[in-house]
């Protein structure tokens, strides 16, 4: 790709832009902030007045920052939807590694995804921006290649989030049809039934995002409570009703099932797709920074917490399901779905099993609205930066609510297009699932690779105080290397077909979808991007706000320390007078 030949009219540069990063000359503010004072060396200092002005500006645009820490973790957790996603996709891992891949594979995926989350969280702390990885890539890339790299990253991220949204409708349809199938032995689901249920879930999620935006914090808080409560209820009921007929510990912790035709090692890696799918979407909160209070602090915390809670709750539930799974072969092939079949094997009661299935079904709707929310913000941010065709149309938010309605509908329409695939291919779900994981993971490691290649000094911009959320000079590069290595390994194998001898209907077409995304990104760059795209246009204002908050906190902290020291001296002086 060539460097841009035509650039938009220059805008005001920020005095607070990091000079140790190339973006000192390229980051521009679309909404300059007023207030604060400038020292003789050109450094900008901010006060409460500055922050209040920006907060008022955001409130006028409907961006009320009313997310509590619980609702933030709830949003991140319901996007990951970990235990529901993993339990609902047991059919992927049972023939590709079995119990060993379910439990120990989850541990491997947890380490890889935690390293990725920690690496991104460290960058988000310094550069909290709504574009997420593609903004990070622009900041960390060399100046001459920043537009091209961020363009490709943005396309990967948008495509990844759209396909991830599509998986929620797929899983929801499978769960609901499985509930009916369990009570009707001769039932065989039809593609149109999957399409109708899939569409219904996406329509509900779209409605919530457009008309219930002010309720999102409450919904996200309810989501994490419902999800964890559901996992607890399923665990207790299955263990209680199955007692004492449990699988042996040797089976649960040491059995490897391989029906793929590949060597055991490859089968195990293919099984990692299930746990990786349950932990994908860790950048969701980074797309919501304009609607989150103190994003430089709260986003990193919530990202790490969501991964840990998701992996922990999933491991415990999967462990319980393995102990009560009496017939893995039946669970794999059951028309009711692997999860419901396993629950039924434990309880032996149709009505009770169906009732328990309600927990993951409702969690899937929570996930649909959360993922659609994050996906629309990613599309909105990229369109606002002229990264998509018809960006002027999709890059606008509703003036009354601040909700990017057009971006929400853009994602919903594309998700419905993916739904049509089900009429032509039974392997569509595996392909969409693989594509979502692979595309998002690649978008995550691009800024991490840039950080590794160019050095950690990029996280120490001169105008930004010493970061309080940092992995340090040793743990940081280690986490970066682990994240890149894990993603490189899984990206290759997640494009494999589920068996060594695939047919036309069982082939993994994820690589074809990836190829289409790359081709579209190159074509749109040649005809649009190289002429209009110079990188994130809102980046300066967002960074200025974040640094205003950080600087203001440091000032208040120093003032508080001085007041405490002053009171201590006064008390000591008073005591000296009393003694005298």
N, C-alpha and C positions, 0 to 999 in steps of 0.2 A: 504494500500500500504506500502511496506517496504522501508526503506531508501536505497539509491544506494549502491550496493555492489562493483561496479567497477567504478572508476572515471578516466577521462582522465588525461593525464600528466599535472602536475601543471604548471600554467603560472604566469607571473609577476603580483604581486599585486600592487594596486595603493596606493601611499602615501596619496592621497586625498580622499580615500574612507571613508564614515562616520563611525566613531568609535562607535557612539551611536546606530548604527543599526548592526544587526548580520552580514550584508554583508561586514563588515570591513575585514573579513577573507575569504569571498567567492566571492566577485566581482572581476573579472579579466579583464584585458585589452587585446584585441586582436591586437590593434594597439597602442603601447605606444607612448605618446607624448614627444617630446623633447622641451627643452627650459625652461625658468623660473629658479627660484632659490629655494633652500631648506633651511629652517631655522634650527636652532639647535634642535627645538622640532619636526622636521620631517614634518612640514606643508609646502605644496607646494604653491608657489606664481607664478602667471603667468603674462606675459606681452603681448603687441601687437605682438611681434615676435612669441610667442607661438601660438596665434590665427591665425596669418597669415600662419604659417606652416600647421596647421590643415586645414584651408580654402583651401590652395593650394592642399593638399592631396585629399580633397573632390572634388575639381574641376577636378583633374586628373582622378577621378572615375566618372565624369559626374554629380556629385551632386552639381549643381550650385544653390546657395541659392538666387534666384531672385524673391521670393514671396514678394509682397508688402502687407501691412495690408489689403487693399481691396481684393486682390486675396486670402489671407488667409481666411478672413471672407466669401468670395465667395465660396471657397472650402468647408468650414464647412457648409455653408448655402445650397449649391447645394447637399451635401450629405444628410442633413436633408430633403431638398426639401419639406418644411413643408406644405405650403398652397396647393401645387399640390398634395402631398400625401393625405392630409386630404380631399380635395375636390374630389379627384378621388376615395376615399373609403367611400363615403357617404352611400353606401348601407350597410355598417357595422353598422353605428351609428344610422341611421334613425329608424330601427325597434328595436334598443336596447337603448332606452332612448330618441330618437328624439331630438328636439331643446334643451332641457335641458342638455342632454349629450353632444351635439355639442358645446355649449357655455360654460356652467359652468363646464362640464367635461374637456374642454380644460384648464380652469383655474387650475383645480386640477392637471392635467398632467403637466402643466407648472411649478407649485410649486415643484412637485416631481422630474421632470427632471432638473430644475434649481438647486435644492439641490444636485442632482447627479453630474451635470456639475461642480458646484462650488467645490464640494468635490474632484473630480478628478483633476480639474484645480490647486487646492492647492498642490496636490501631484506632478503633472506634473511640477510645478514651481521649485520644489526642485530636482525632478528626471525626467528630460525630456529624455525619451528613446523611441526607435522605436517600442518596443513591447507593449507599452500601458499598459492595466490592468494586463497582465500576468507578465510583468517586475515589475510593482508596487507590485504585490502580492509577488513576490520573495523577494523583498527588505524588505517588511513589515512583512513577516511571520517569525516565529521562525526558527532558523537555521536548526533544525532537520527535519522540515516539508516543508521547502521552495521549494525544487524541486518538490515534489508531488503536492503542492497547485498551483504552477505556471504552472505545466504541465496541470492540469485540467482546469485552467483558460484559458490557451492558446488554448486548444481544443474547449472550449465553444466560445471563441472569433472568432476563425477561422470559425467554423461552422455558427456562427451568421452572420458574414460578407458575407459568401458565399450565405446564404439564403436571406439576405437583398439585395444582388445584383440581385438575381432571381426575387424579387418583382418588380424591375424596368421594366424588360421585360414584366412581366404580366400586369402591369398597362398601359404600352405603347400600348400593343396589344389591350387591352380593349378600350382605348381612340380612337385609329385609327379605329377599327371595329365599334365603336359607331358612329363615324362620317359618315361612309358609311351607317350604319343602319338607321340613322335619315332621310336620303334622299331616302331610299328604304324600304318602310313599311313592305314588306314581307321577308326581309332579316333575316336569322338566321345564326349566326356565327358557324363555324365548328372548332373542335379542331386543325385540321391541319393548318387552317388560323391563329389561335392564335400562334401556334408553329413557323410558318414562320416569322411572324412579330416580335415575341419575339426574335428569332434567329438573325434577321436583326439588331435590336437595340443593342444586345450584341456584334455582330461582329463589328459594328461601334465603340462602346465603347472600344473594345479590340484594334482595329486599332489605335485609338487616343492615348491610353496608351502606345503602343509600339513604334509608329512612330512619335507621336506628343508630346512627353514628354516635350520638351522645350516650347511648346505653352500652357502648362497647366495653368500657372499663368494668361495668357491672357484669356484663356477659362473660368477660374473660375471667373475672374472679369466680363466678359460678362454674365456669368450665373446669378449672383445676380442682375445685372441691368435688364436683360431680365425678370427674374422671378418677381421682384417687379413691373416692368412696366406692365407686363401681368396682375398681380393681380389688379393693379390700373385701367387698361382699362376695364377688365371684370366687376369690381365693378361699375364704372361710367356708362357703357353702360347698364348693367342690371337694375340699379336703374332708369336711364333716360327713358328707353323704357317701363318699367313696371309701371311708375307713371300714375295715383295716386293709382293704384290697389295693395296696399301693404297688407301683413299680419299684423294683429294687434300686438302691443307690448306685450300684454298678451300672445299671441300665441308664439311669438318668444322667450320670456324670461321665460315662465312658463309652456309650454306644454311638457308633458312627454309621449312618445309613447312607448308602451311595447307589442311587438308581439312575444316575446321569450318564454312565458310560465313560466318564472322564476318570483319571486317577483320583485317589482320595483327597490329595492336597488341593487339586483344582475344585473338586466338589465342595470342599470346606469353604474355599474362597467364594464360590458362587453362592453359598448359603449366607455369606455376609451381607448380601443384598437386602435380606429381611431386616436385620438390625440396623443397617445403614439407612434404610428407608425410614425407620422409626426415629432416627436422630437427625434427619435432614431438615433444613430450614432454619438453621441457627442464626442467620443474618436477618431474620424477620424484623426484629426490633430496630435494627439500624435504619430501616426504611420508614420508621415512625418517629424519628427524632424530633420532627417539627411539632409533634403532638405529645411529647414526653417531657416532664420536668427534669431538669438537670441531666440531660442525656449522657454527658460524659462520665457520670458516675453510675446512673441507674441501668443504662443499657448493658455495660460489661457485667455487672452483677447478675442481672436477670438472664443473660445469655448462659453464663456458667451454671447458674442455679437450675435452669430448665434442662440442660443436658444431664446434670447429675440426678435430678429428680426423675427425669424420663428414663434414664438407664437403670437407676436403682429400682423403681417401681416395676419396670418391665422384667428385670431379671428375677425378681421375687415371684411375679405372677407366672412367668414362663416355667420357672422351677416347679411351682404347684401344678401347672397343667401337665407337665411331663410325668409327675408322680401319679396322676389320676388317668393318664392316657393309656387305656388298656389295649387298644388295637390301633397302632399308628397307620397301618395300611388302609384301614377303613376311614380314618380321619383324613388321609390324603385324597381319597377318591369320593368321599361323601358329597352328595348333591346339596346337602345342608351347609357345606363349608367346613373347613377344618376346625375352626374355633367352636362352632355350635356342636359339631360332632363330638369333640372332646368333652365339652360340658355335659352333653347327654350321656356319654360313657361314664361320667362321674356320678351324675344324679339319677339316671335311669328314669327320669320324669320329663315328658315332653313339655308340659305347661311350665314347669319350673325352669327348664332350660331356655325356653323362649323368653321368659321374664328376665333372666339373667342377660340375655342377648340385647335387651333394651339399653343396657349401660353403654356398650361400645357403639350402638346405633346412634344414640343421642350425642355421644362424644364425637362421632364422625360429623354431625351437623355443626357442633362447636368448631371442629377443625376446619370445615368447609368455609365458614364465615371468617375465621381467623386467617387462613391461608389466602382467601380471596382478598382480604383487607391488605395483607402484606404485598401480594402480587400487584394489586392496583396501584399501591404507592410506588412500587418499583417501576411500573410502566409510566406512571405520572411523572416521576422524577426524570426518567430517560426522555420522555416526550418533551418535557419542559426545557431540556437541554438540546432539543432538535435531533434526538437520536433515532426517531422512528418516522416512517412515512405519515404524513398528515399530523405532524407534531403540534402544529398550531391549534388543531382541534382537540387532540387528546391531552395536551399539556395544560388544560385549563380546569380549575376547580369551581364548584358552585359558589357564587359570591355570598350566599346567605349562610351556608353550613360549612364551607371550606372543604367539603367532600369532593374528591375527584370523580364525579359521577361518570364522566365519559370513559375514564380509565377503568372503572369498575365494569362498565358494560363491555368495554373492549376485551377484558379478560373473560367475562362470562360468555361472550359470543365465541371466542376461540375454544373455550372449554366445551361448548356445545358442538363445535366442529369435530373435536376429538371424539365426542360421544358417537358420532356417525360411523366411526371406525369399527364399532362393535358389530355392525351389520355385516362386515366383510371379513373379520379376522377374530378367531378365538384367542389368539396370542396377543391381542391388542393391549391388555392390561399389563402384562409383563414388560412389553416394549415401552409403554408410557411410564411405568414405574422406573425402569432402568434409565430412561432418558432424563427424568426429573432429577434423580440422584446424581447422575454423571454430569449433567450440565451445571447444576448448582455447585457441585464440588469443584469443578474446574474454575468456575467464577470465584470461588473462595481462595483457591491457592494462587491465582495470578498475583494479587497484591502481596501475598505471603512470599512468593518467589522473588518479587521485586524488592521486598524488604531484606530478604536474605542476600540478594545479589548486590544491593547498593549500600547496605549497612544500617545499623540501628540508630545512627545519628539522625536519620530522617524523623525519628520519633521525638526529637529534642529541638523543635523549632525555637528560635531565639525569643520570640514574643510569647511563648507558652511556658508557664512555670514548670518546675520539675513534676512529671506525672506522678500521681498517687496510685494509679493502677498500672503496675509494670511487672513483667516477668523477670526482669533483670538481665544482665549481660550473658549469663550462662543458661538459665532455664529458658529464656526467650528463644535463642537460636535452636535449642534442642526441640522445643515445641514446634517451631517452624519446620524443622527437618522431618519430624514425625508426621506432621500434617501433610506435607508434600509427598512423602514416601507412601503413606497410607492411601492417599488419593490417586497417586500414579498407579499403584498396584490394583486397586479396586476398579479404576476406570477401564483398564484393559479387560479384566475378567467380567465385569458387569455387561460388557457388550457381547459376551459369549451366548450362544443359545443354551436353553436349559438342559439339553442332552447332547451327547456326542454325535448322534445321528438325527438331526432335525428334519422335519418335513416342512412343507410350505406353510402349514398352519401353525407349527410350533417354533418357527424360526424367530430369533430375536431381531426385530427390525429397528432397534434403537440406533444402530450405527447409521442407518439410512436417514433417520430423523435428524441426527446430529449433523450429517452432511448437508442436509437441506438448510439447517440453521446457519452453518458456516457460509454456505454459498449465498444465502440471502444477505448476511452481514457484509460480505465482500461486495456484492452488487449494489446494495444501498449505499455503501461507503463511496464507491466509484461515482455514482450518479447524484448523491446527495451529501454524504458526510464530509467528504474532502473539501466541499465548498462552504458548508454552513456550520460544521461541528468543530468547536474548539475546546470542548470539555465542559465540565459542570459550570452552569451560569449562576447558580444560587449558592455555590460553595462558600464564597466569601462571607456573605451574611450569616450563614449557619455557623461557620467557624468563629466569627466575631462574637456571636451570641454565646457560644459555648465557652469561649475564652473570657468573656465578660463575667460569666458565672464563676469560672475558676478563679480569675483574678480577684473578684469580689469576695469569694470565700477566703482566699489567702489574706486579703486585707482585714476582713473581719476577724479571722483567727489571730493575726498579729495584734490587732487592737484589743482583743479579749485577753491575750497573754500579757500585754502591757498593763491592762487594768488590774489583772490579778497580781502582777508584780508590784504595782503601786500600792494596792491594798495590803500586801504582805509587808512592804516597807513601813506603811503607816502603823500597822499593828506592832511591828518590832519597835518602832520609835516610841509608841505609846507605852509599851512594856518597859522600855529603858527609863522613861519619865517616872513610871510608878515605882520602879526599884530605887531611883534616885530620891 
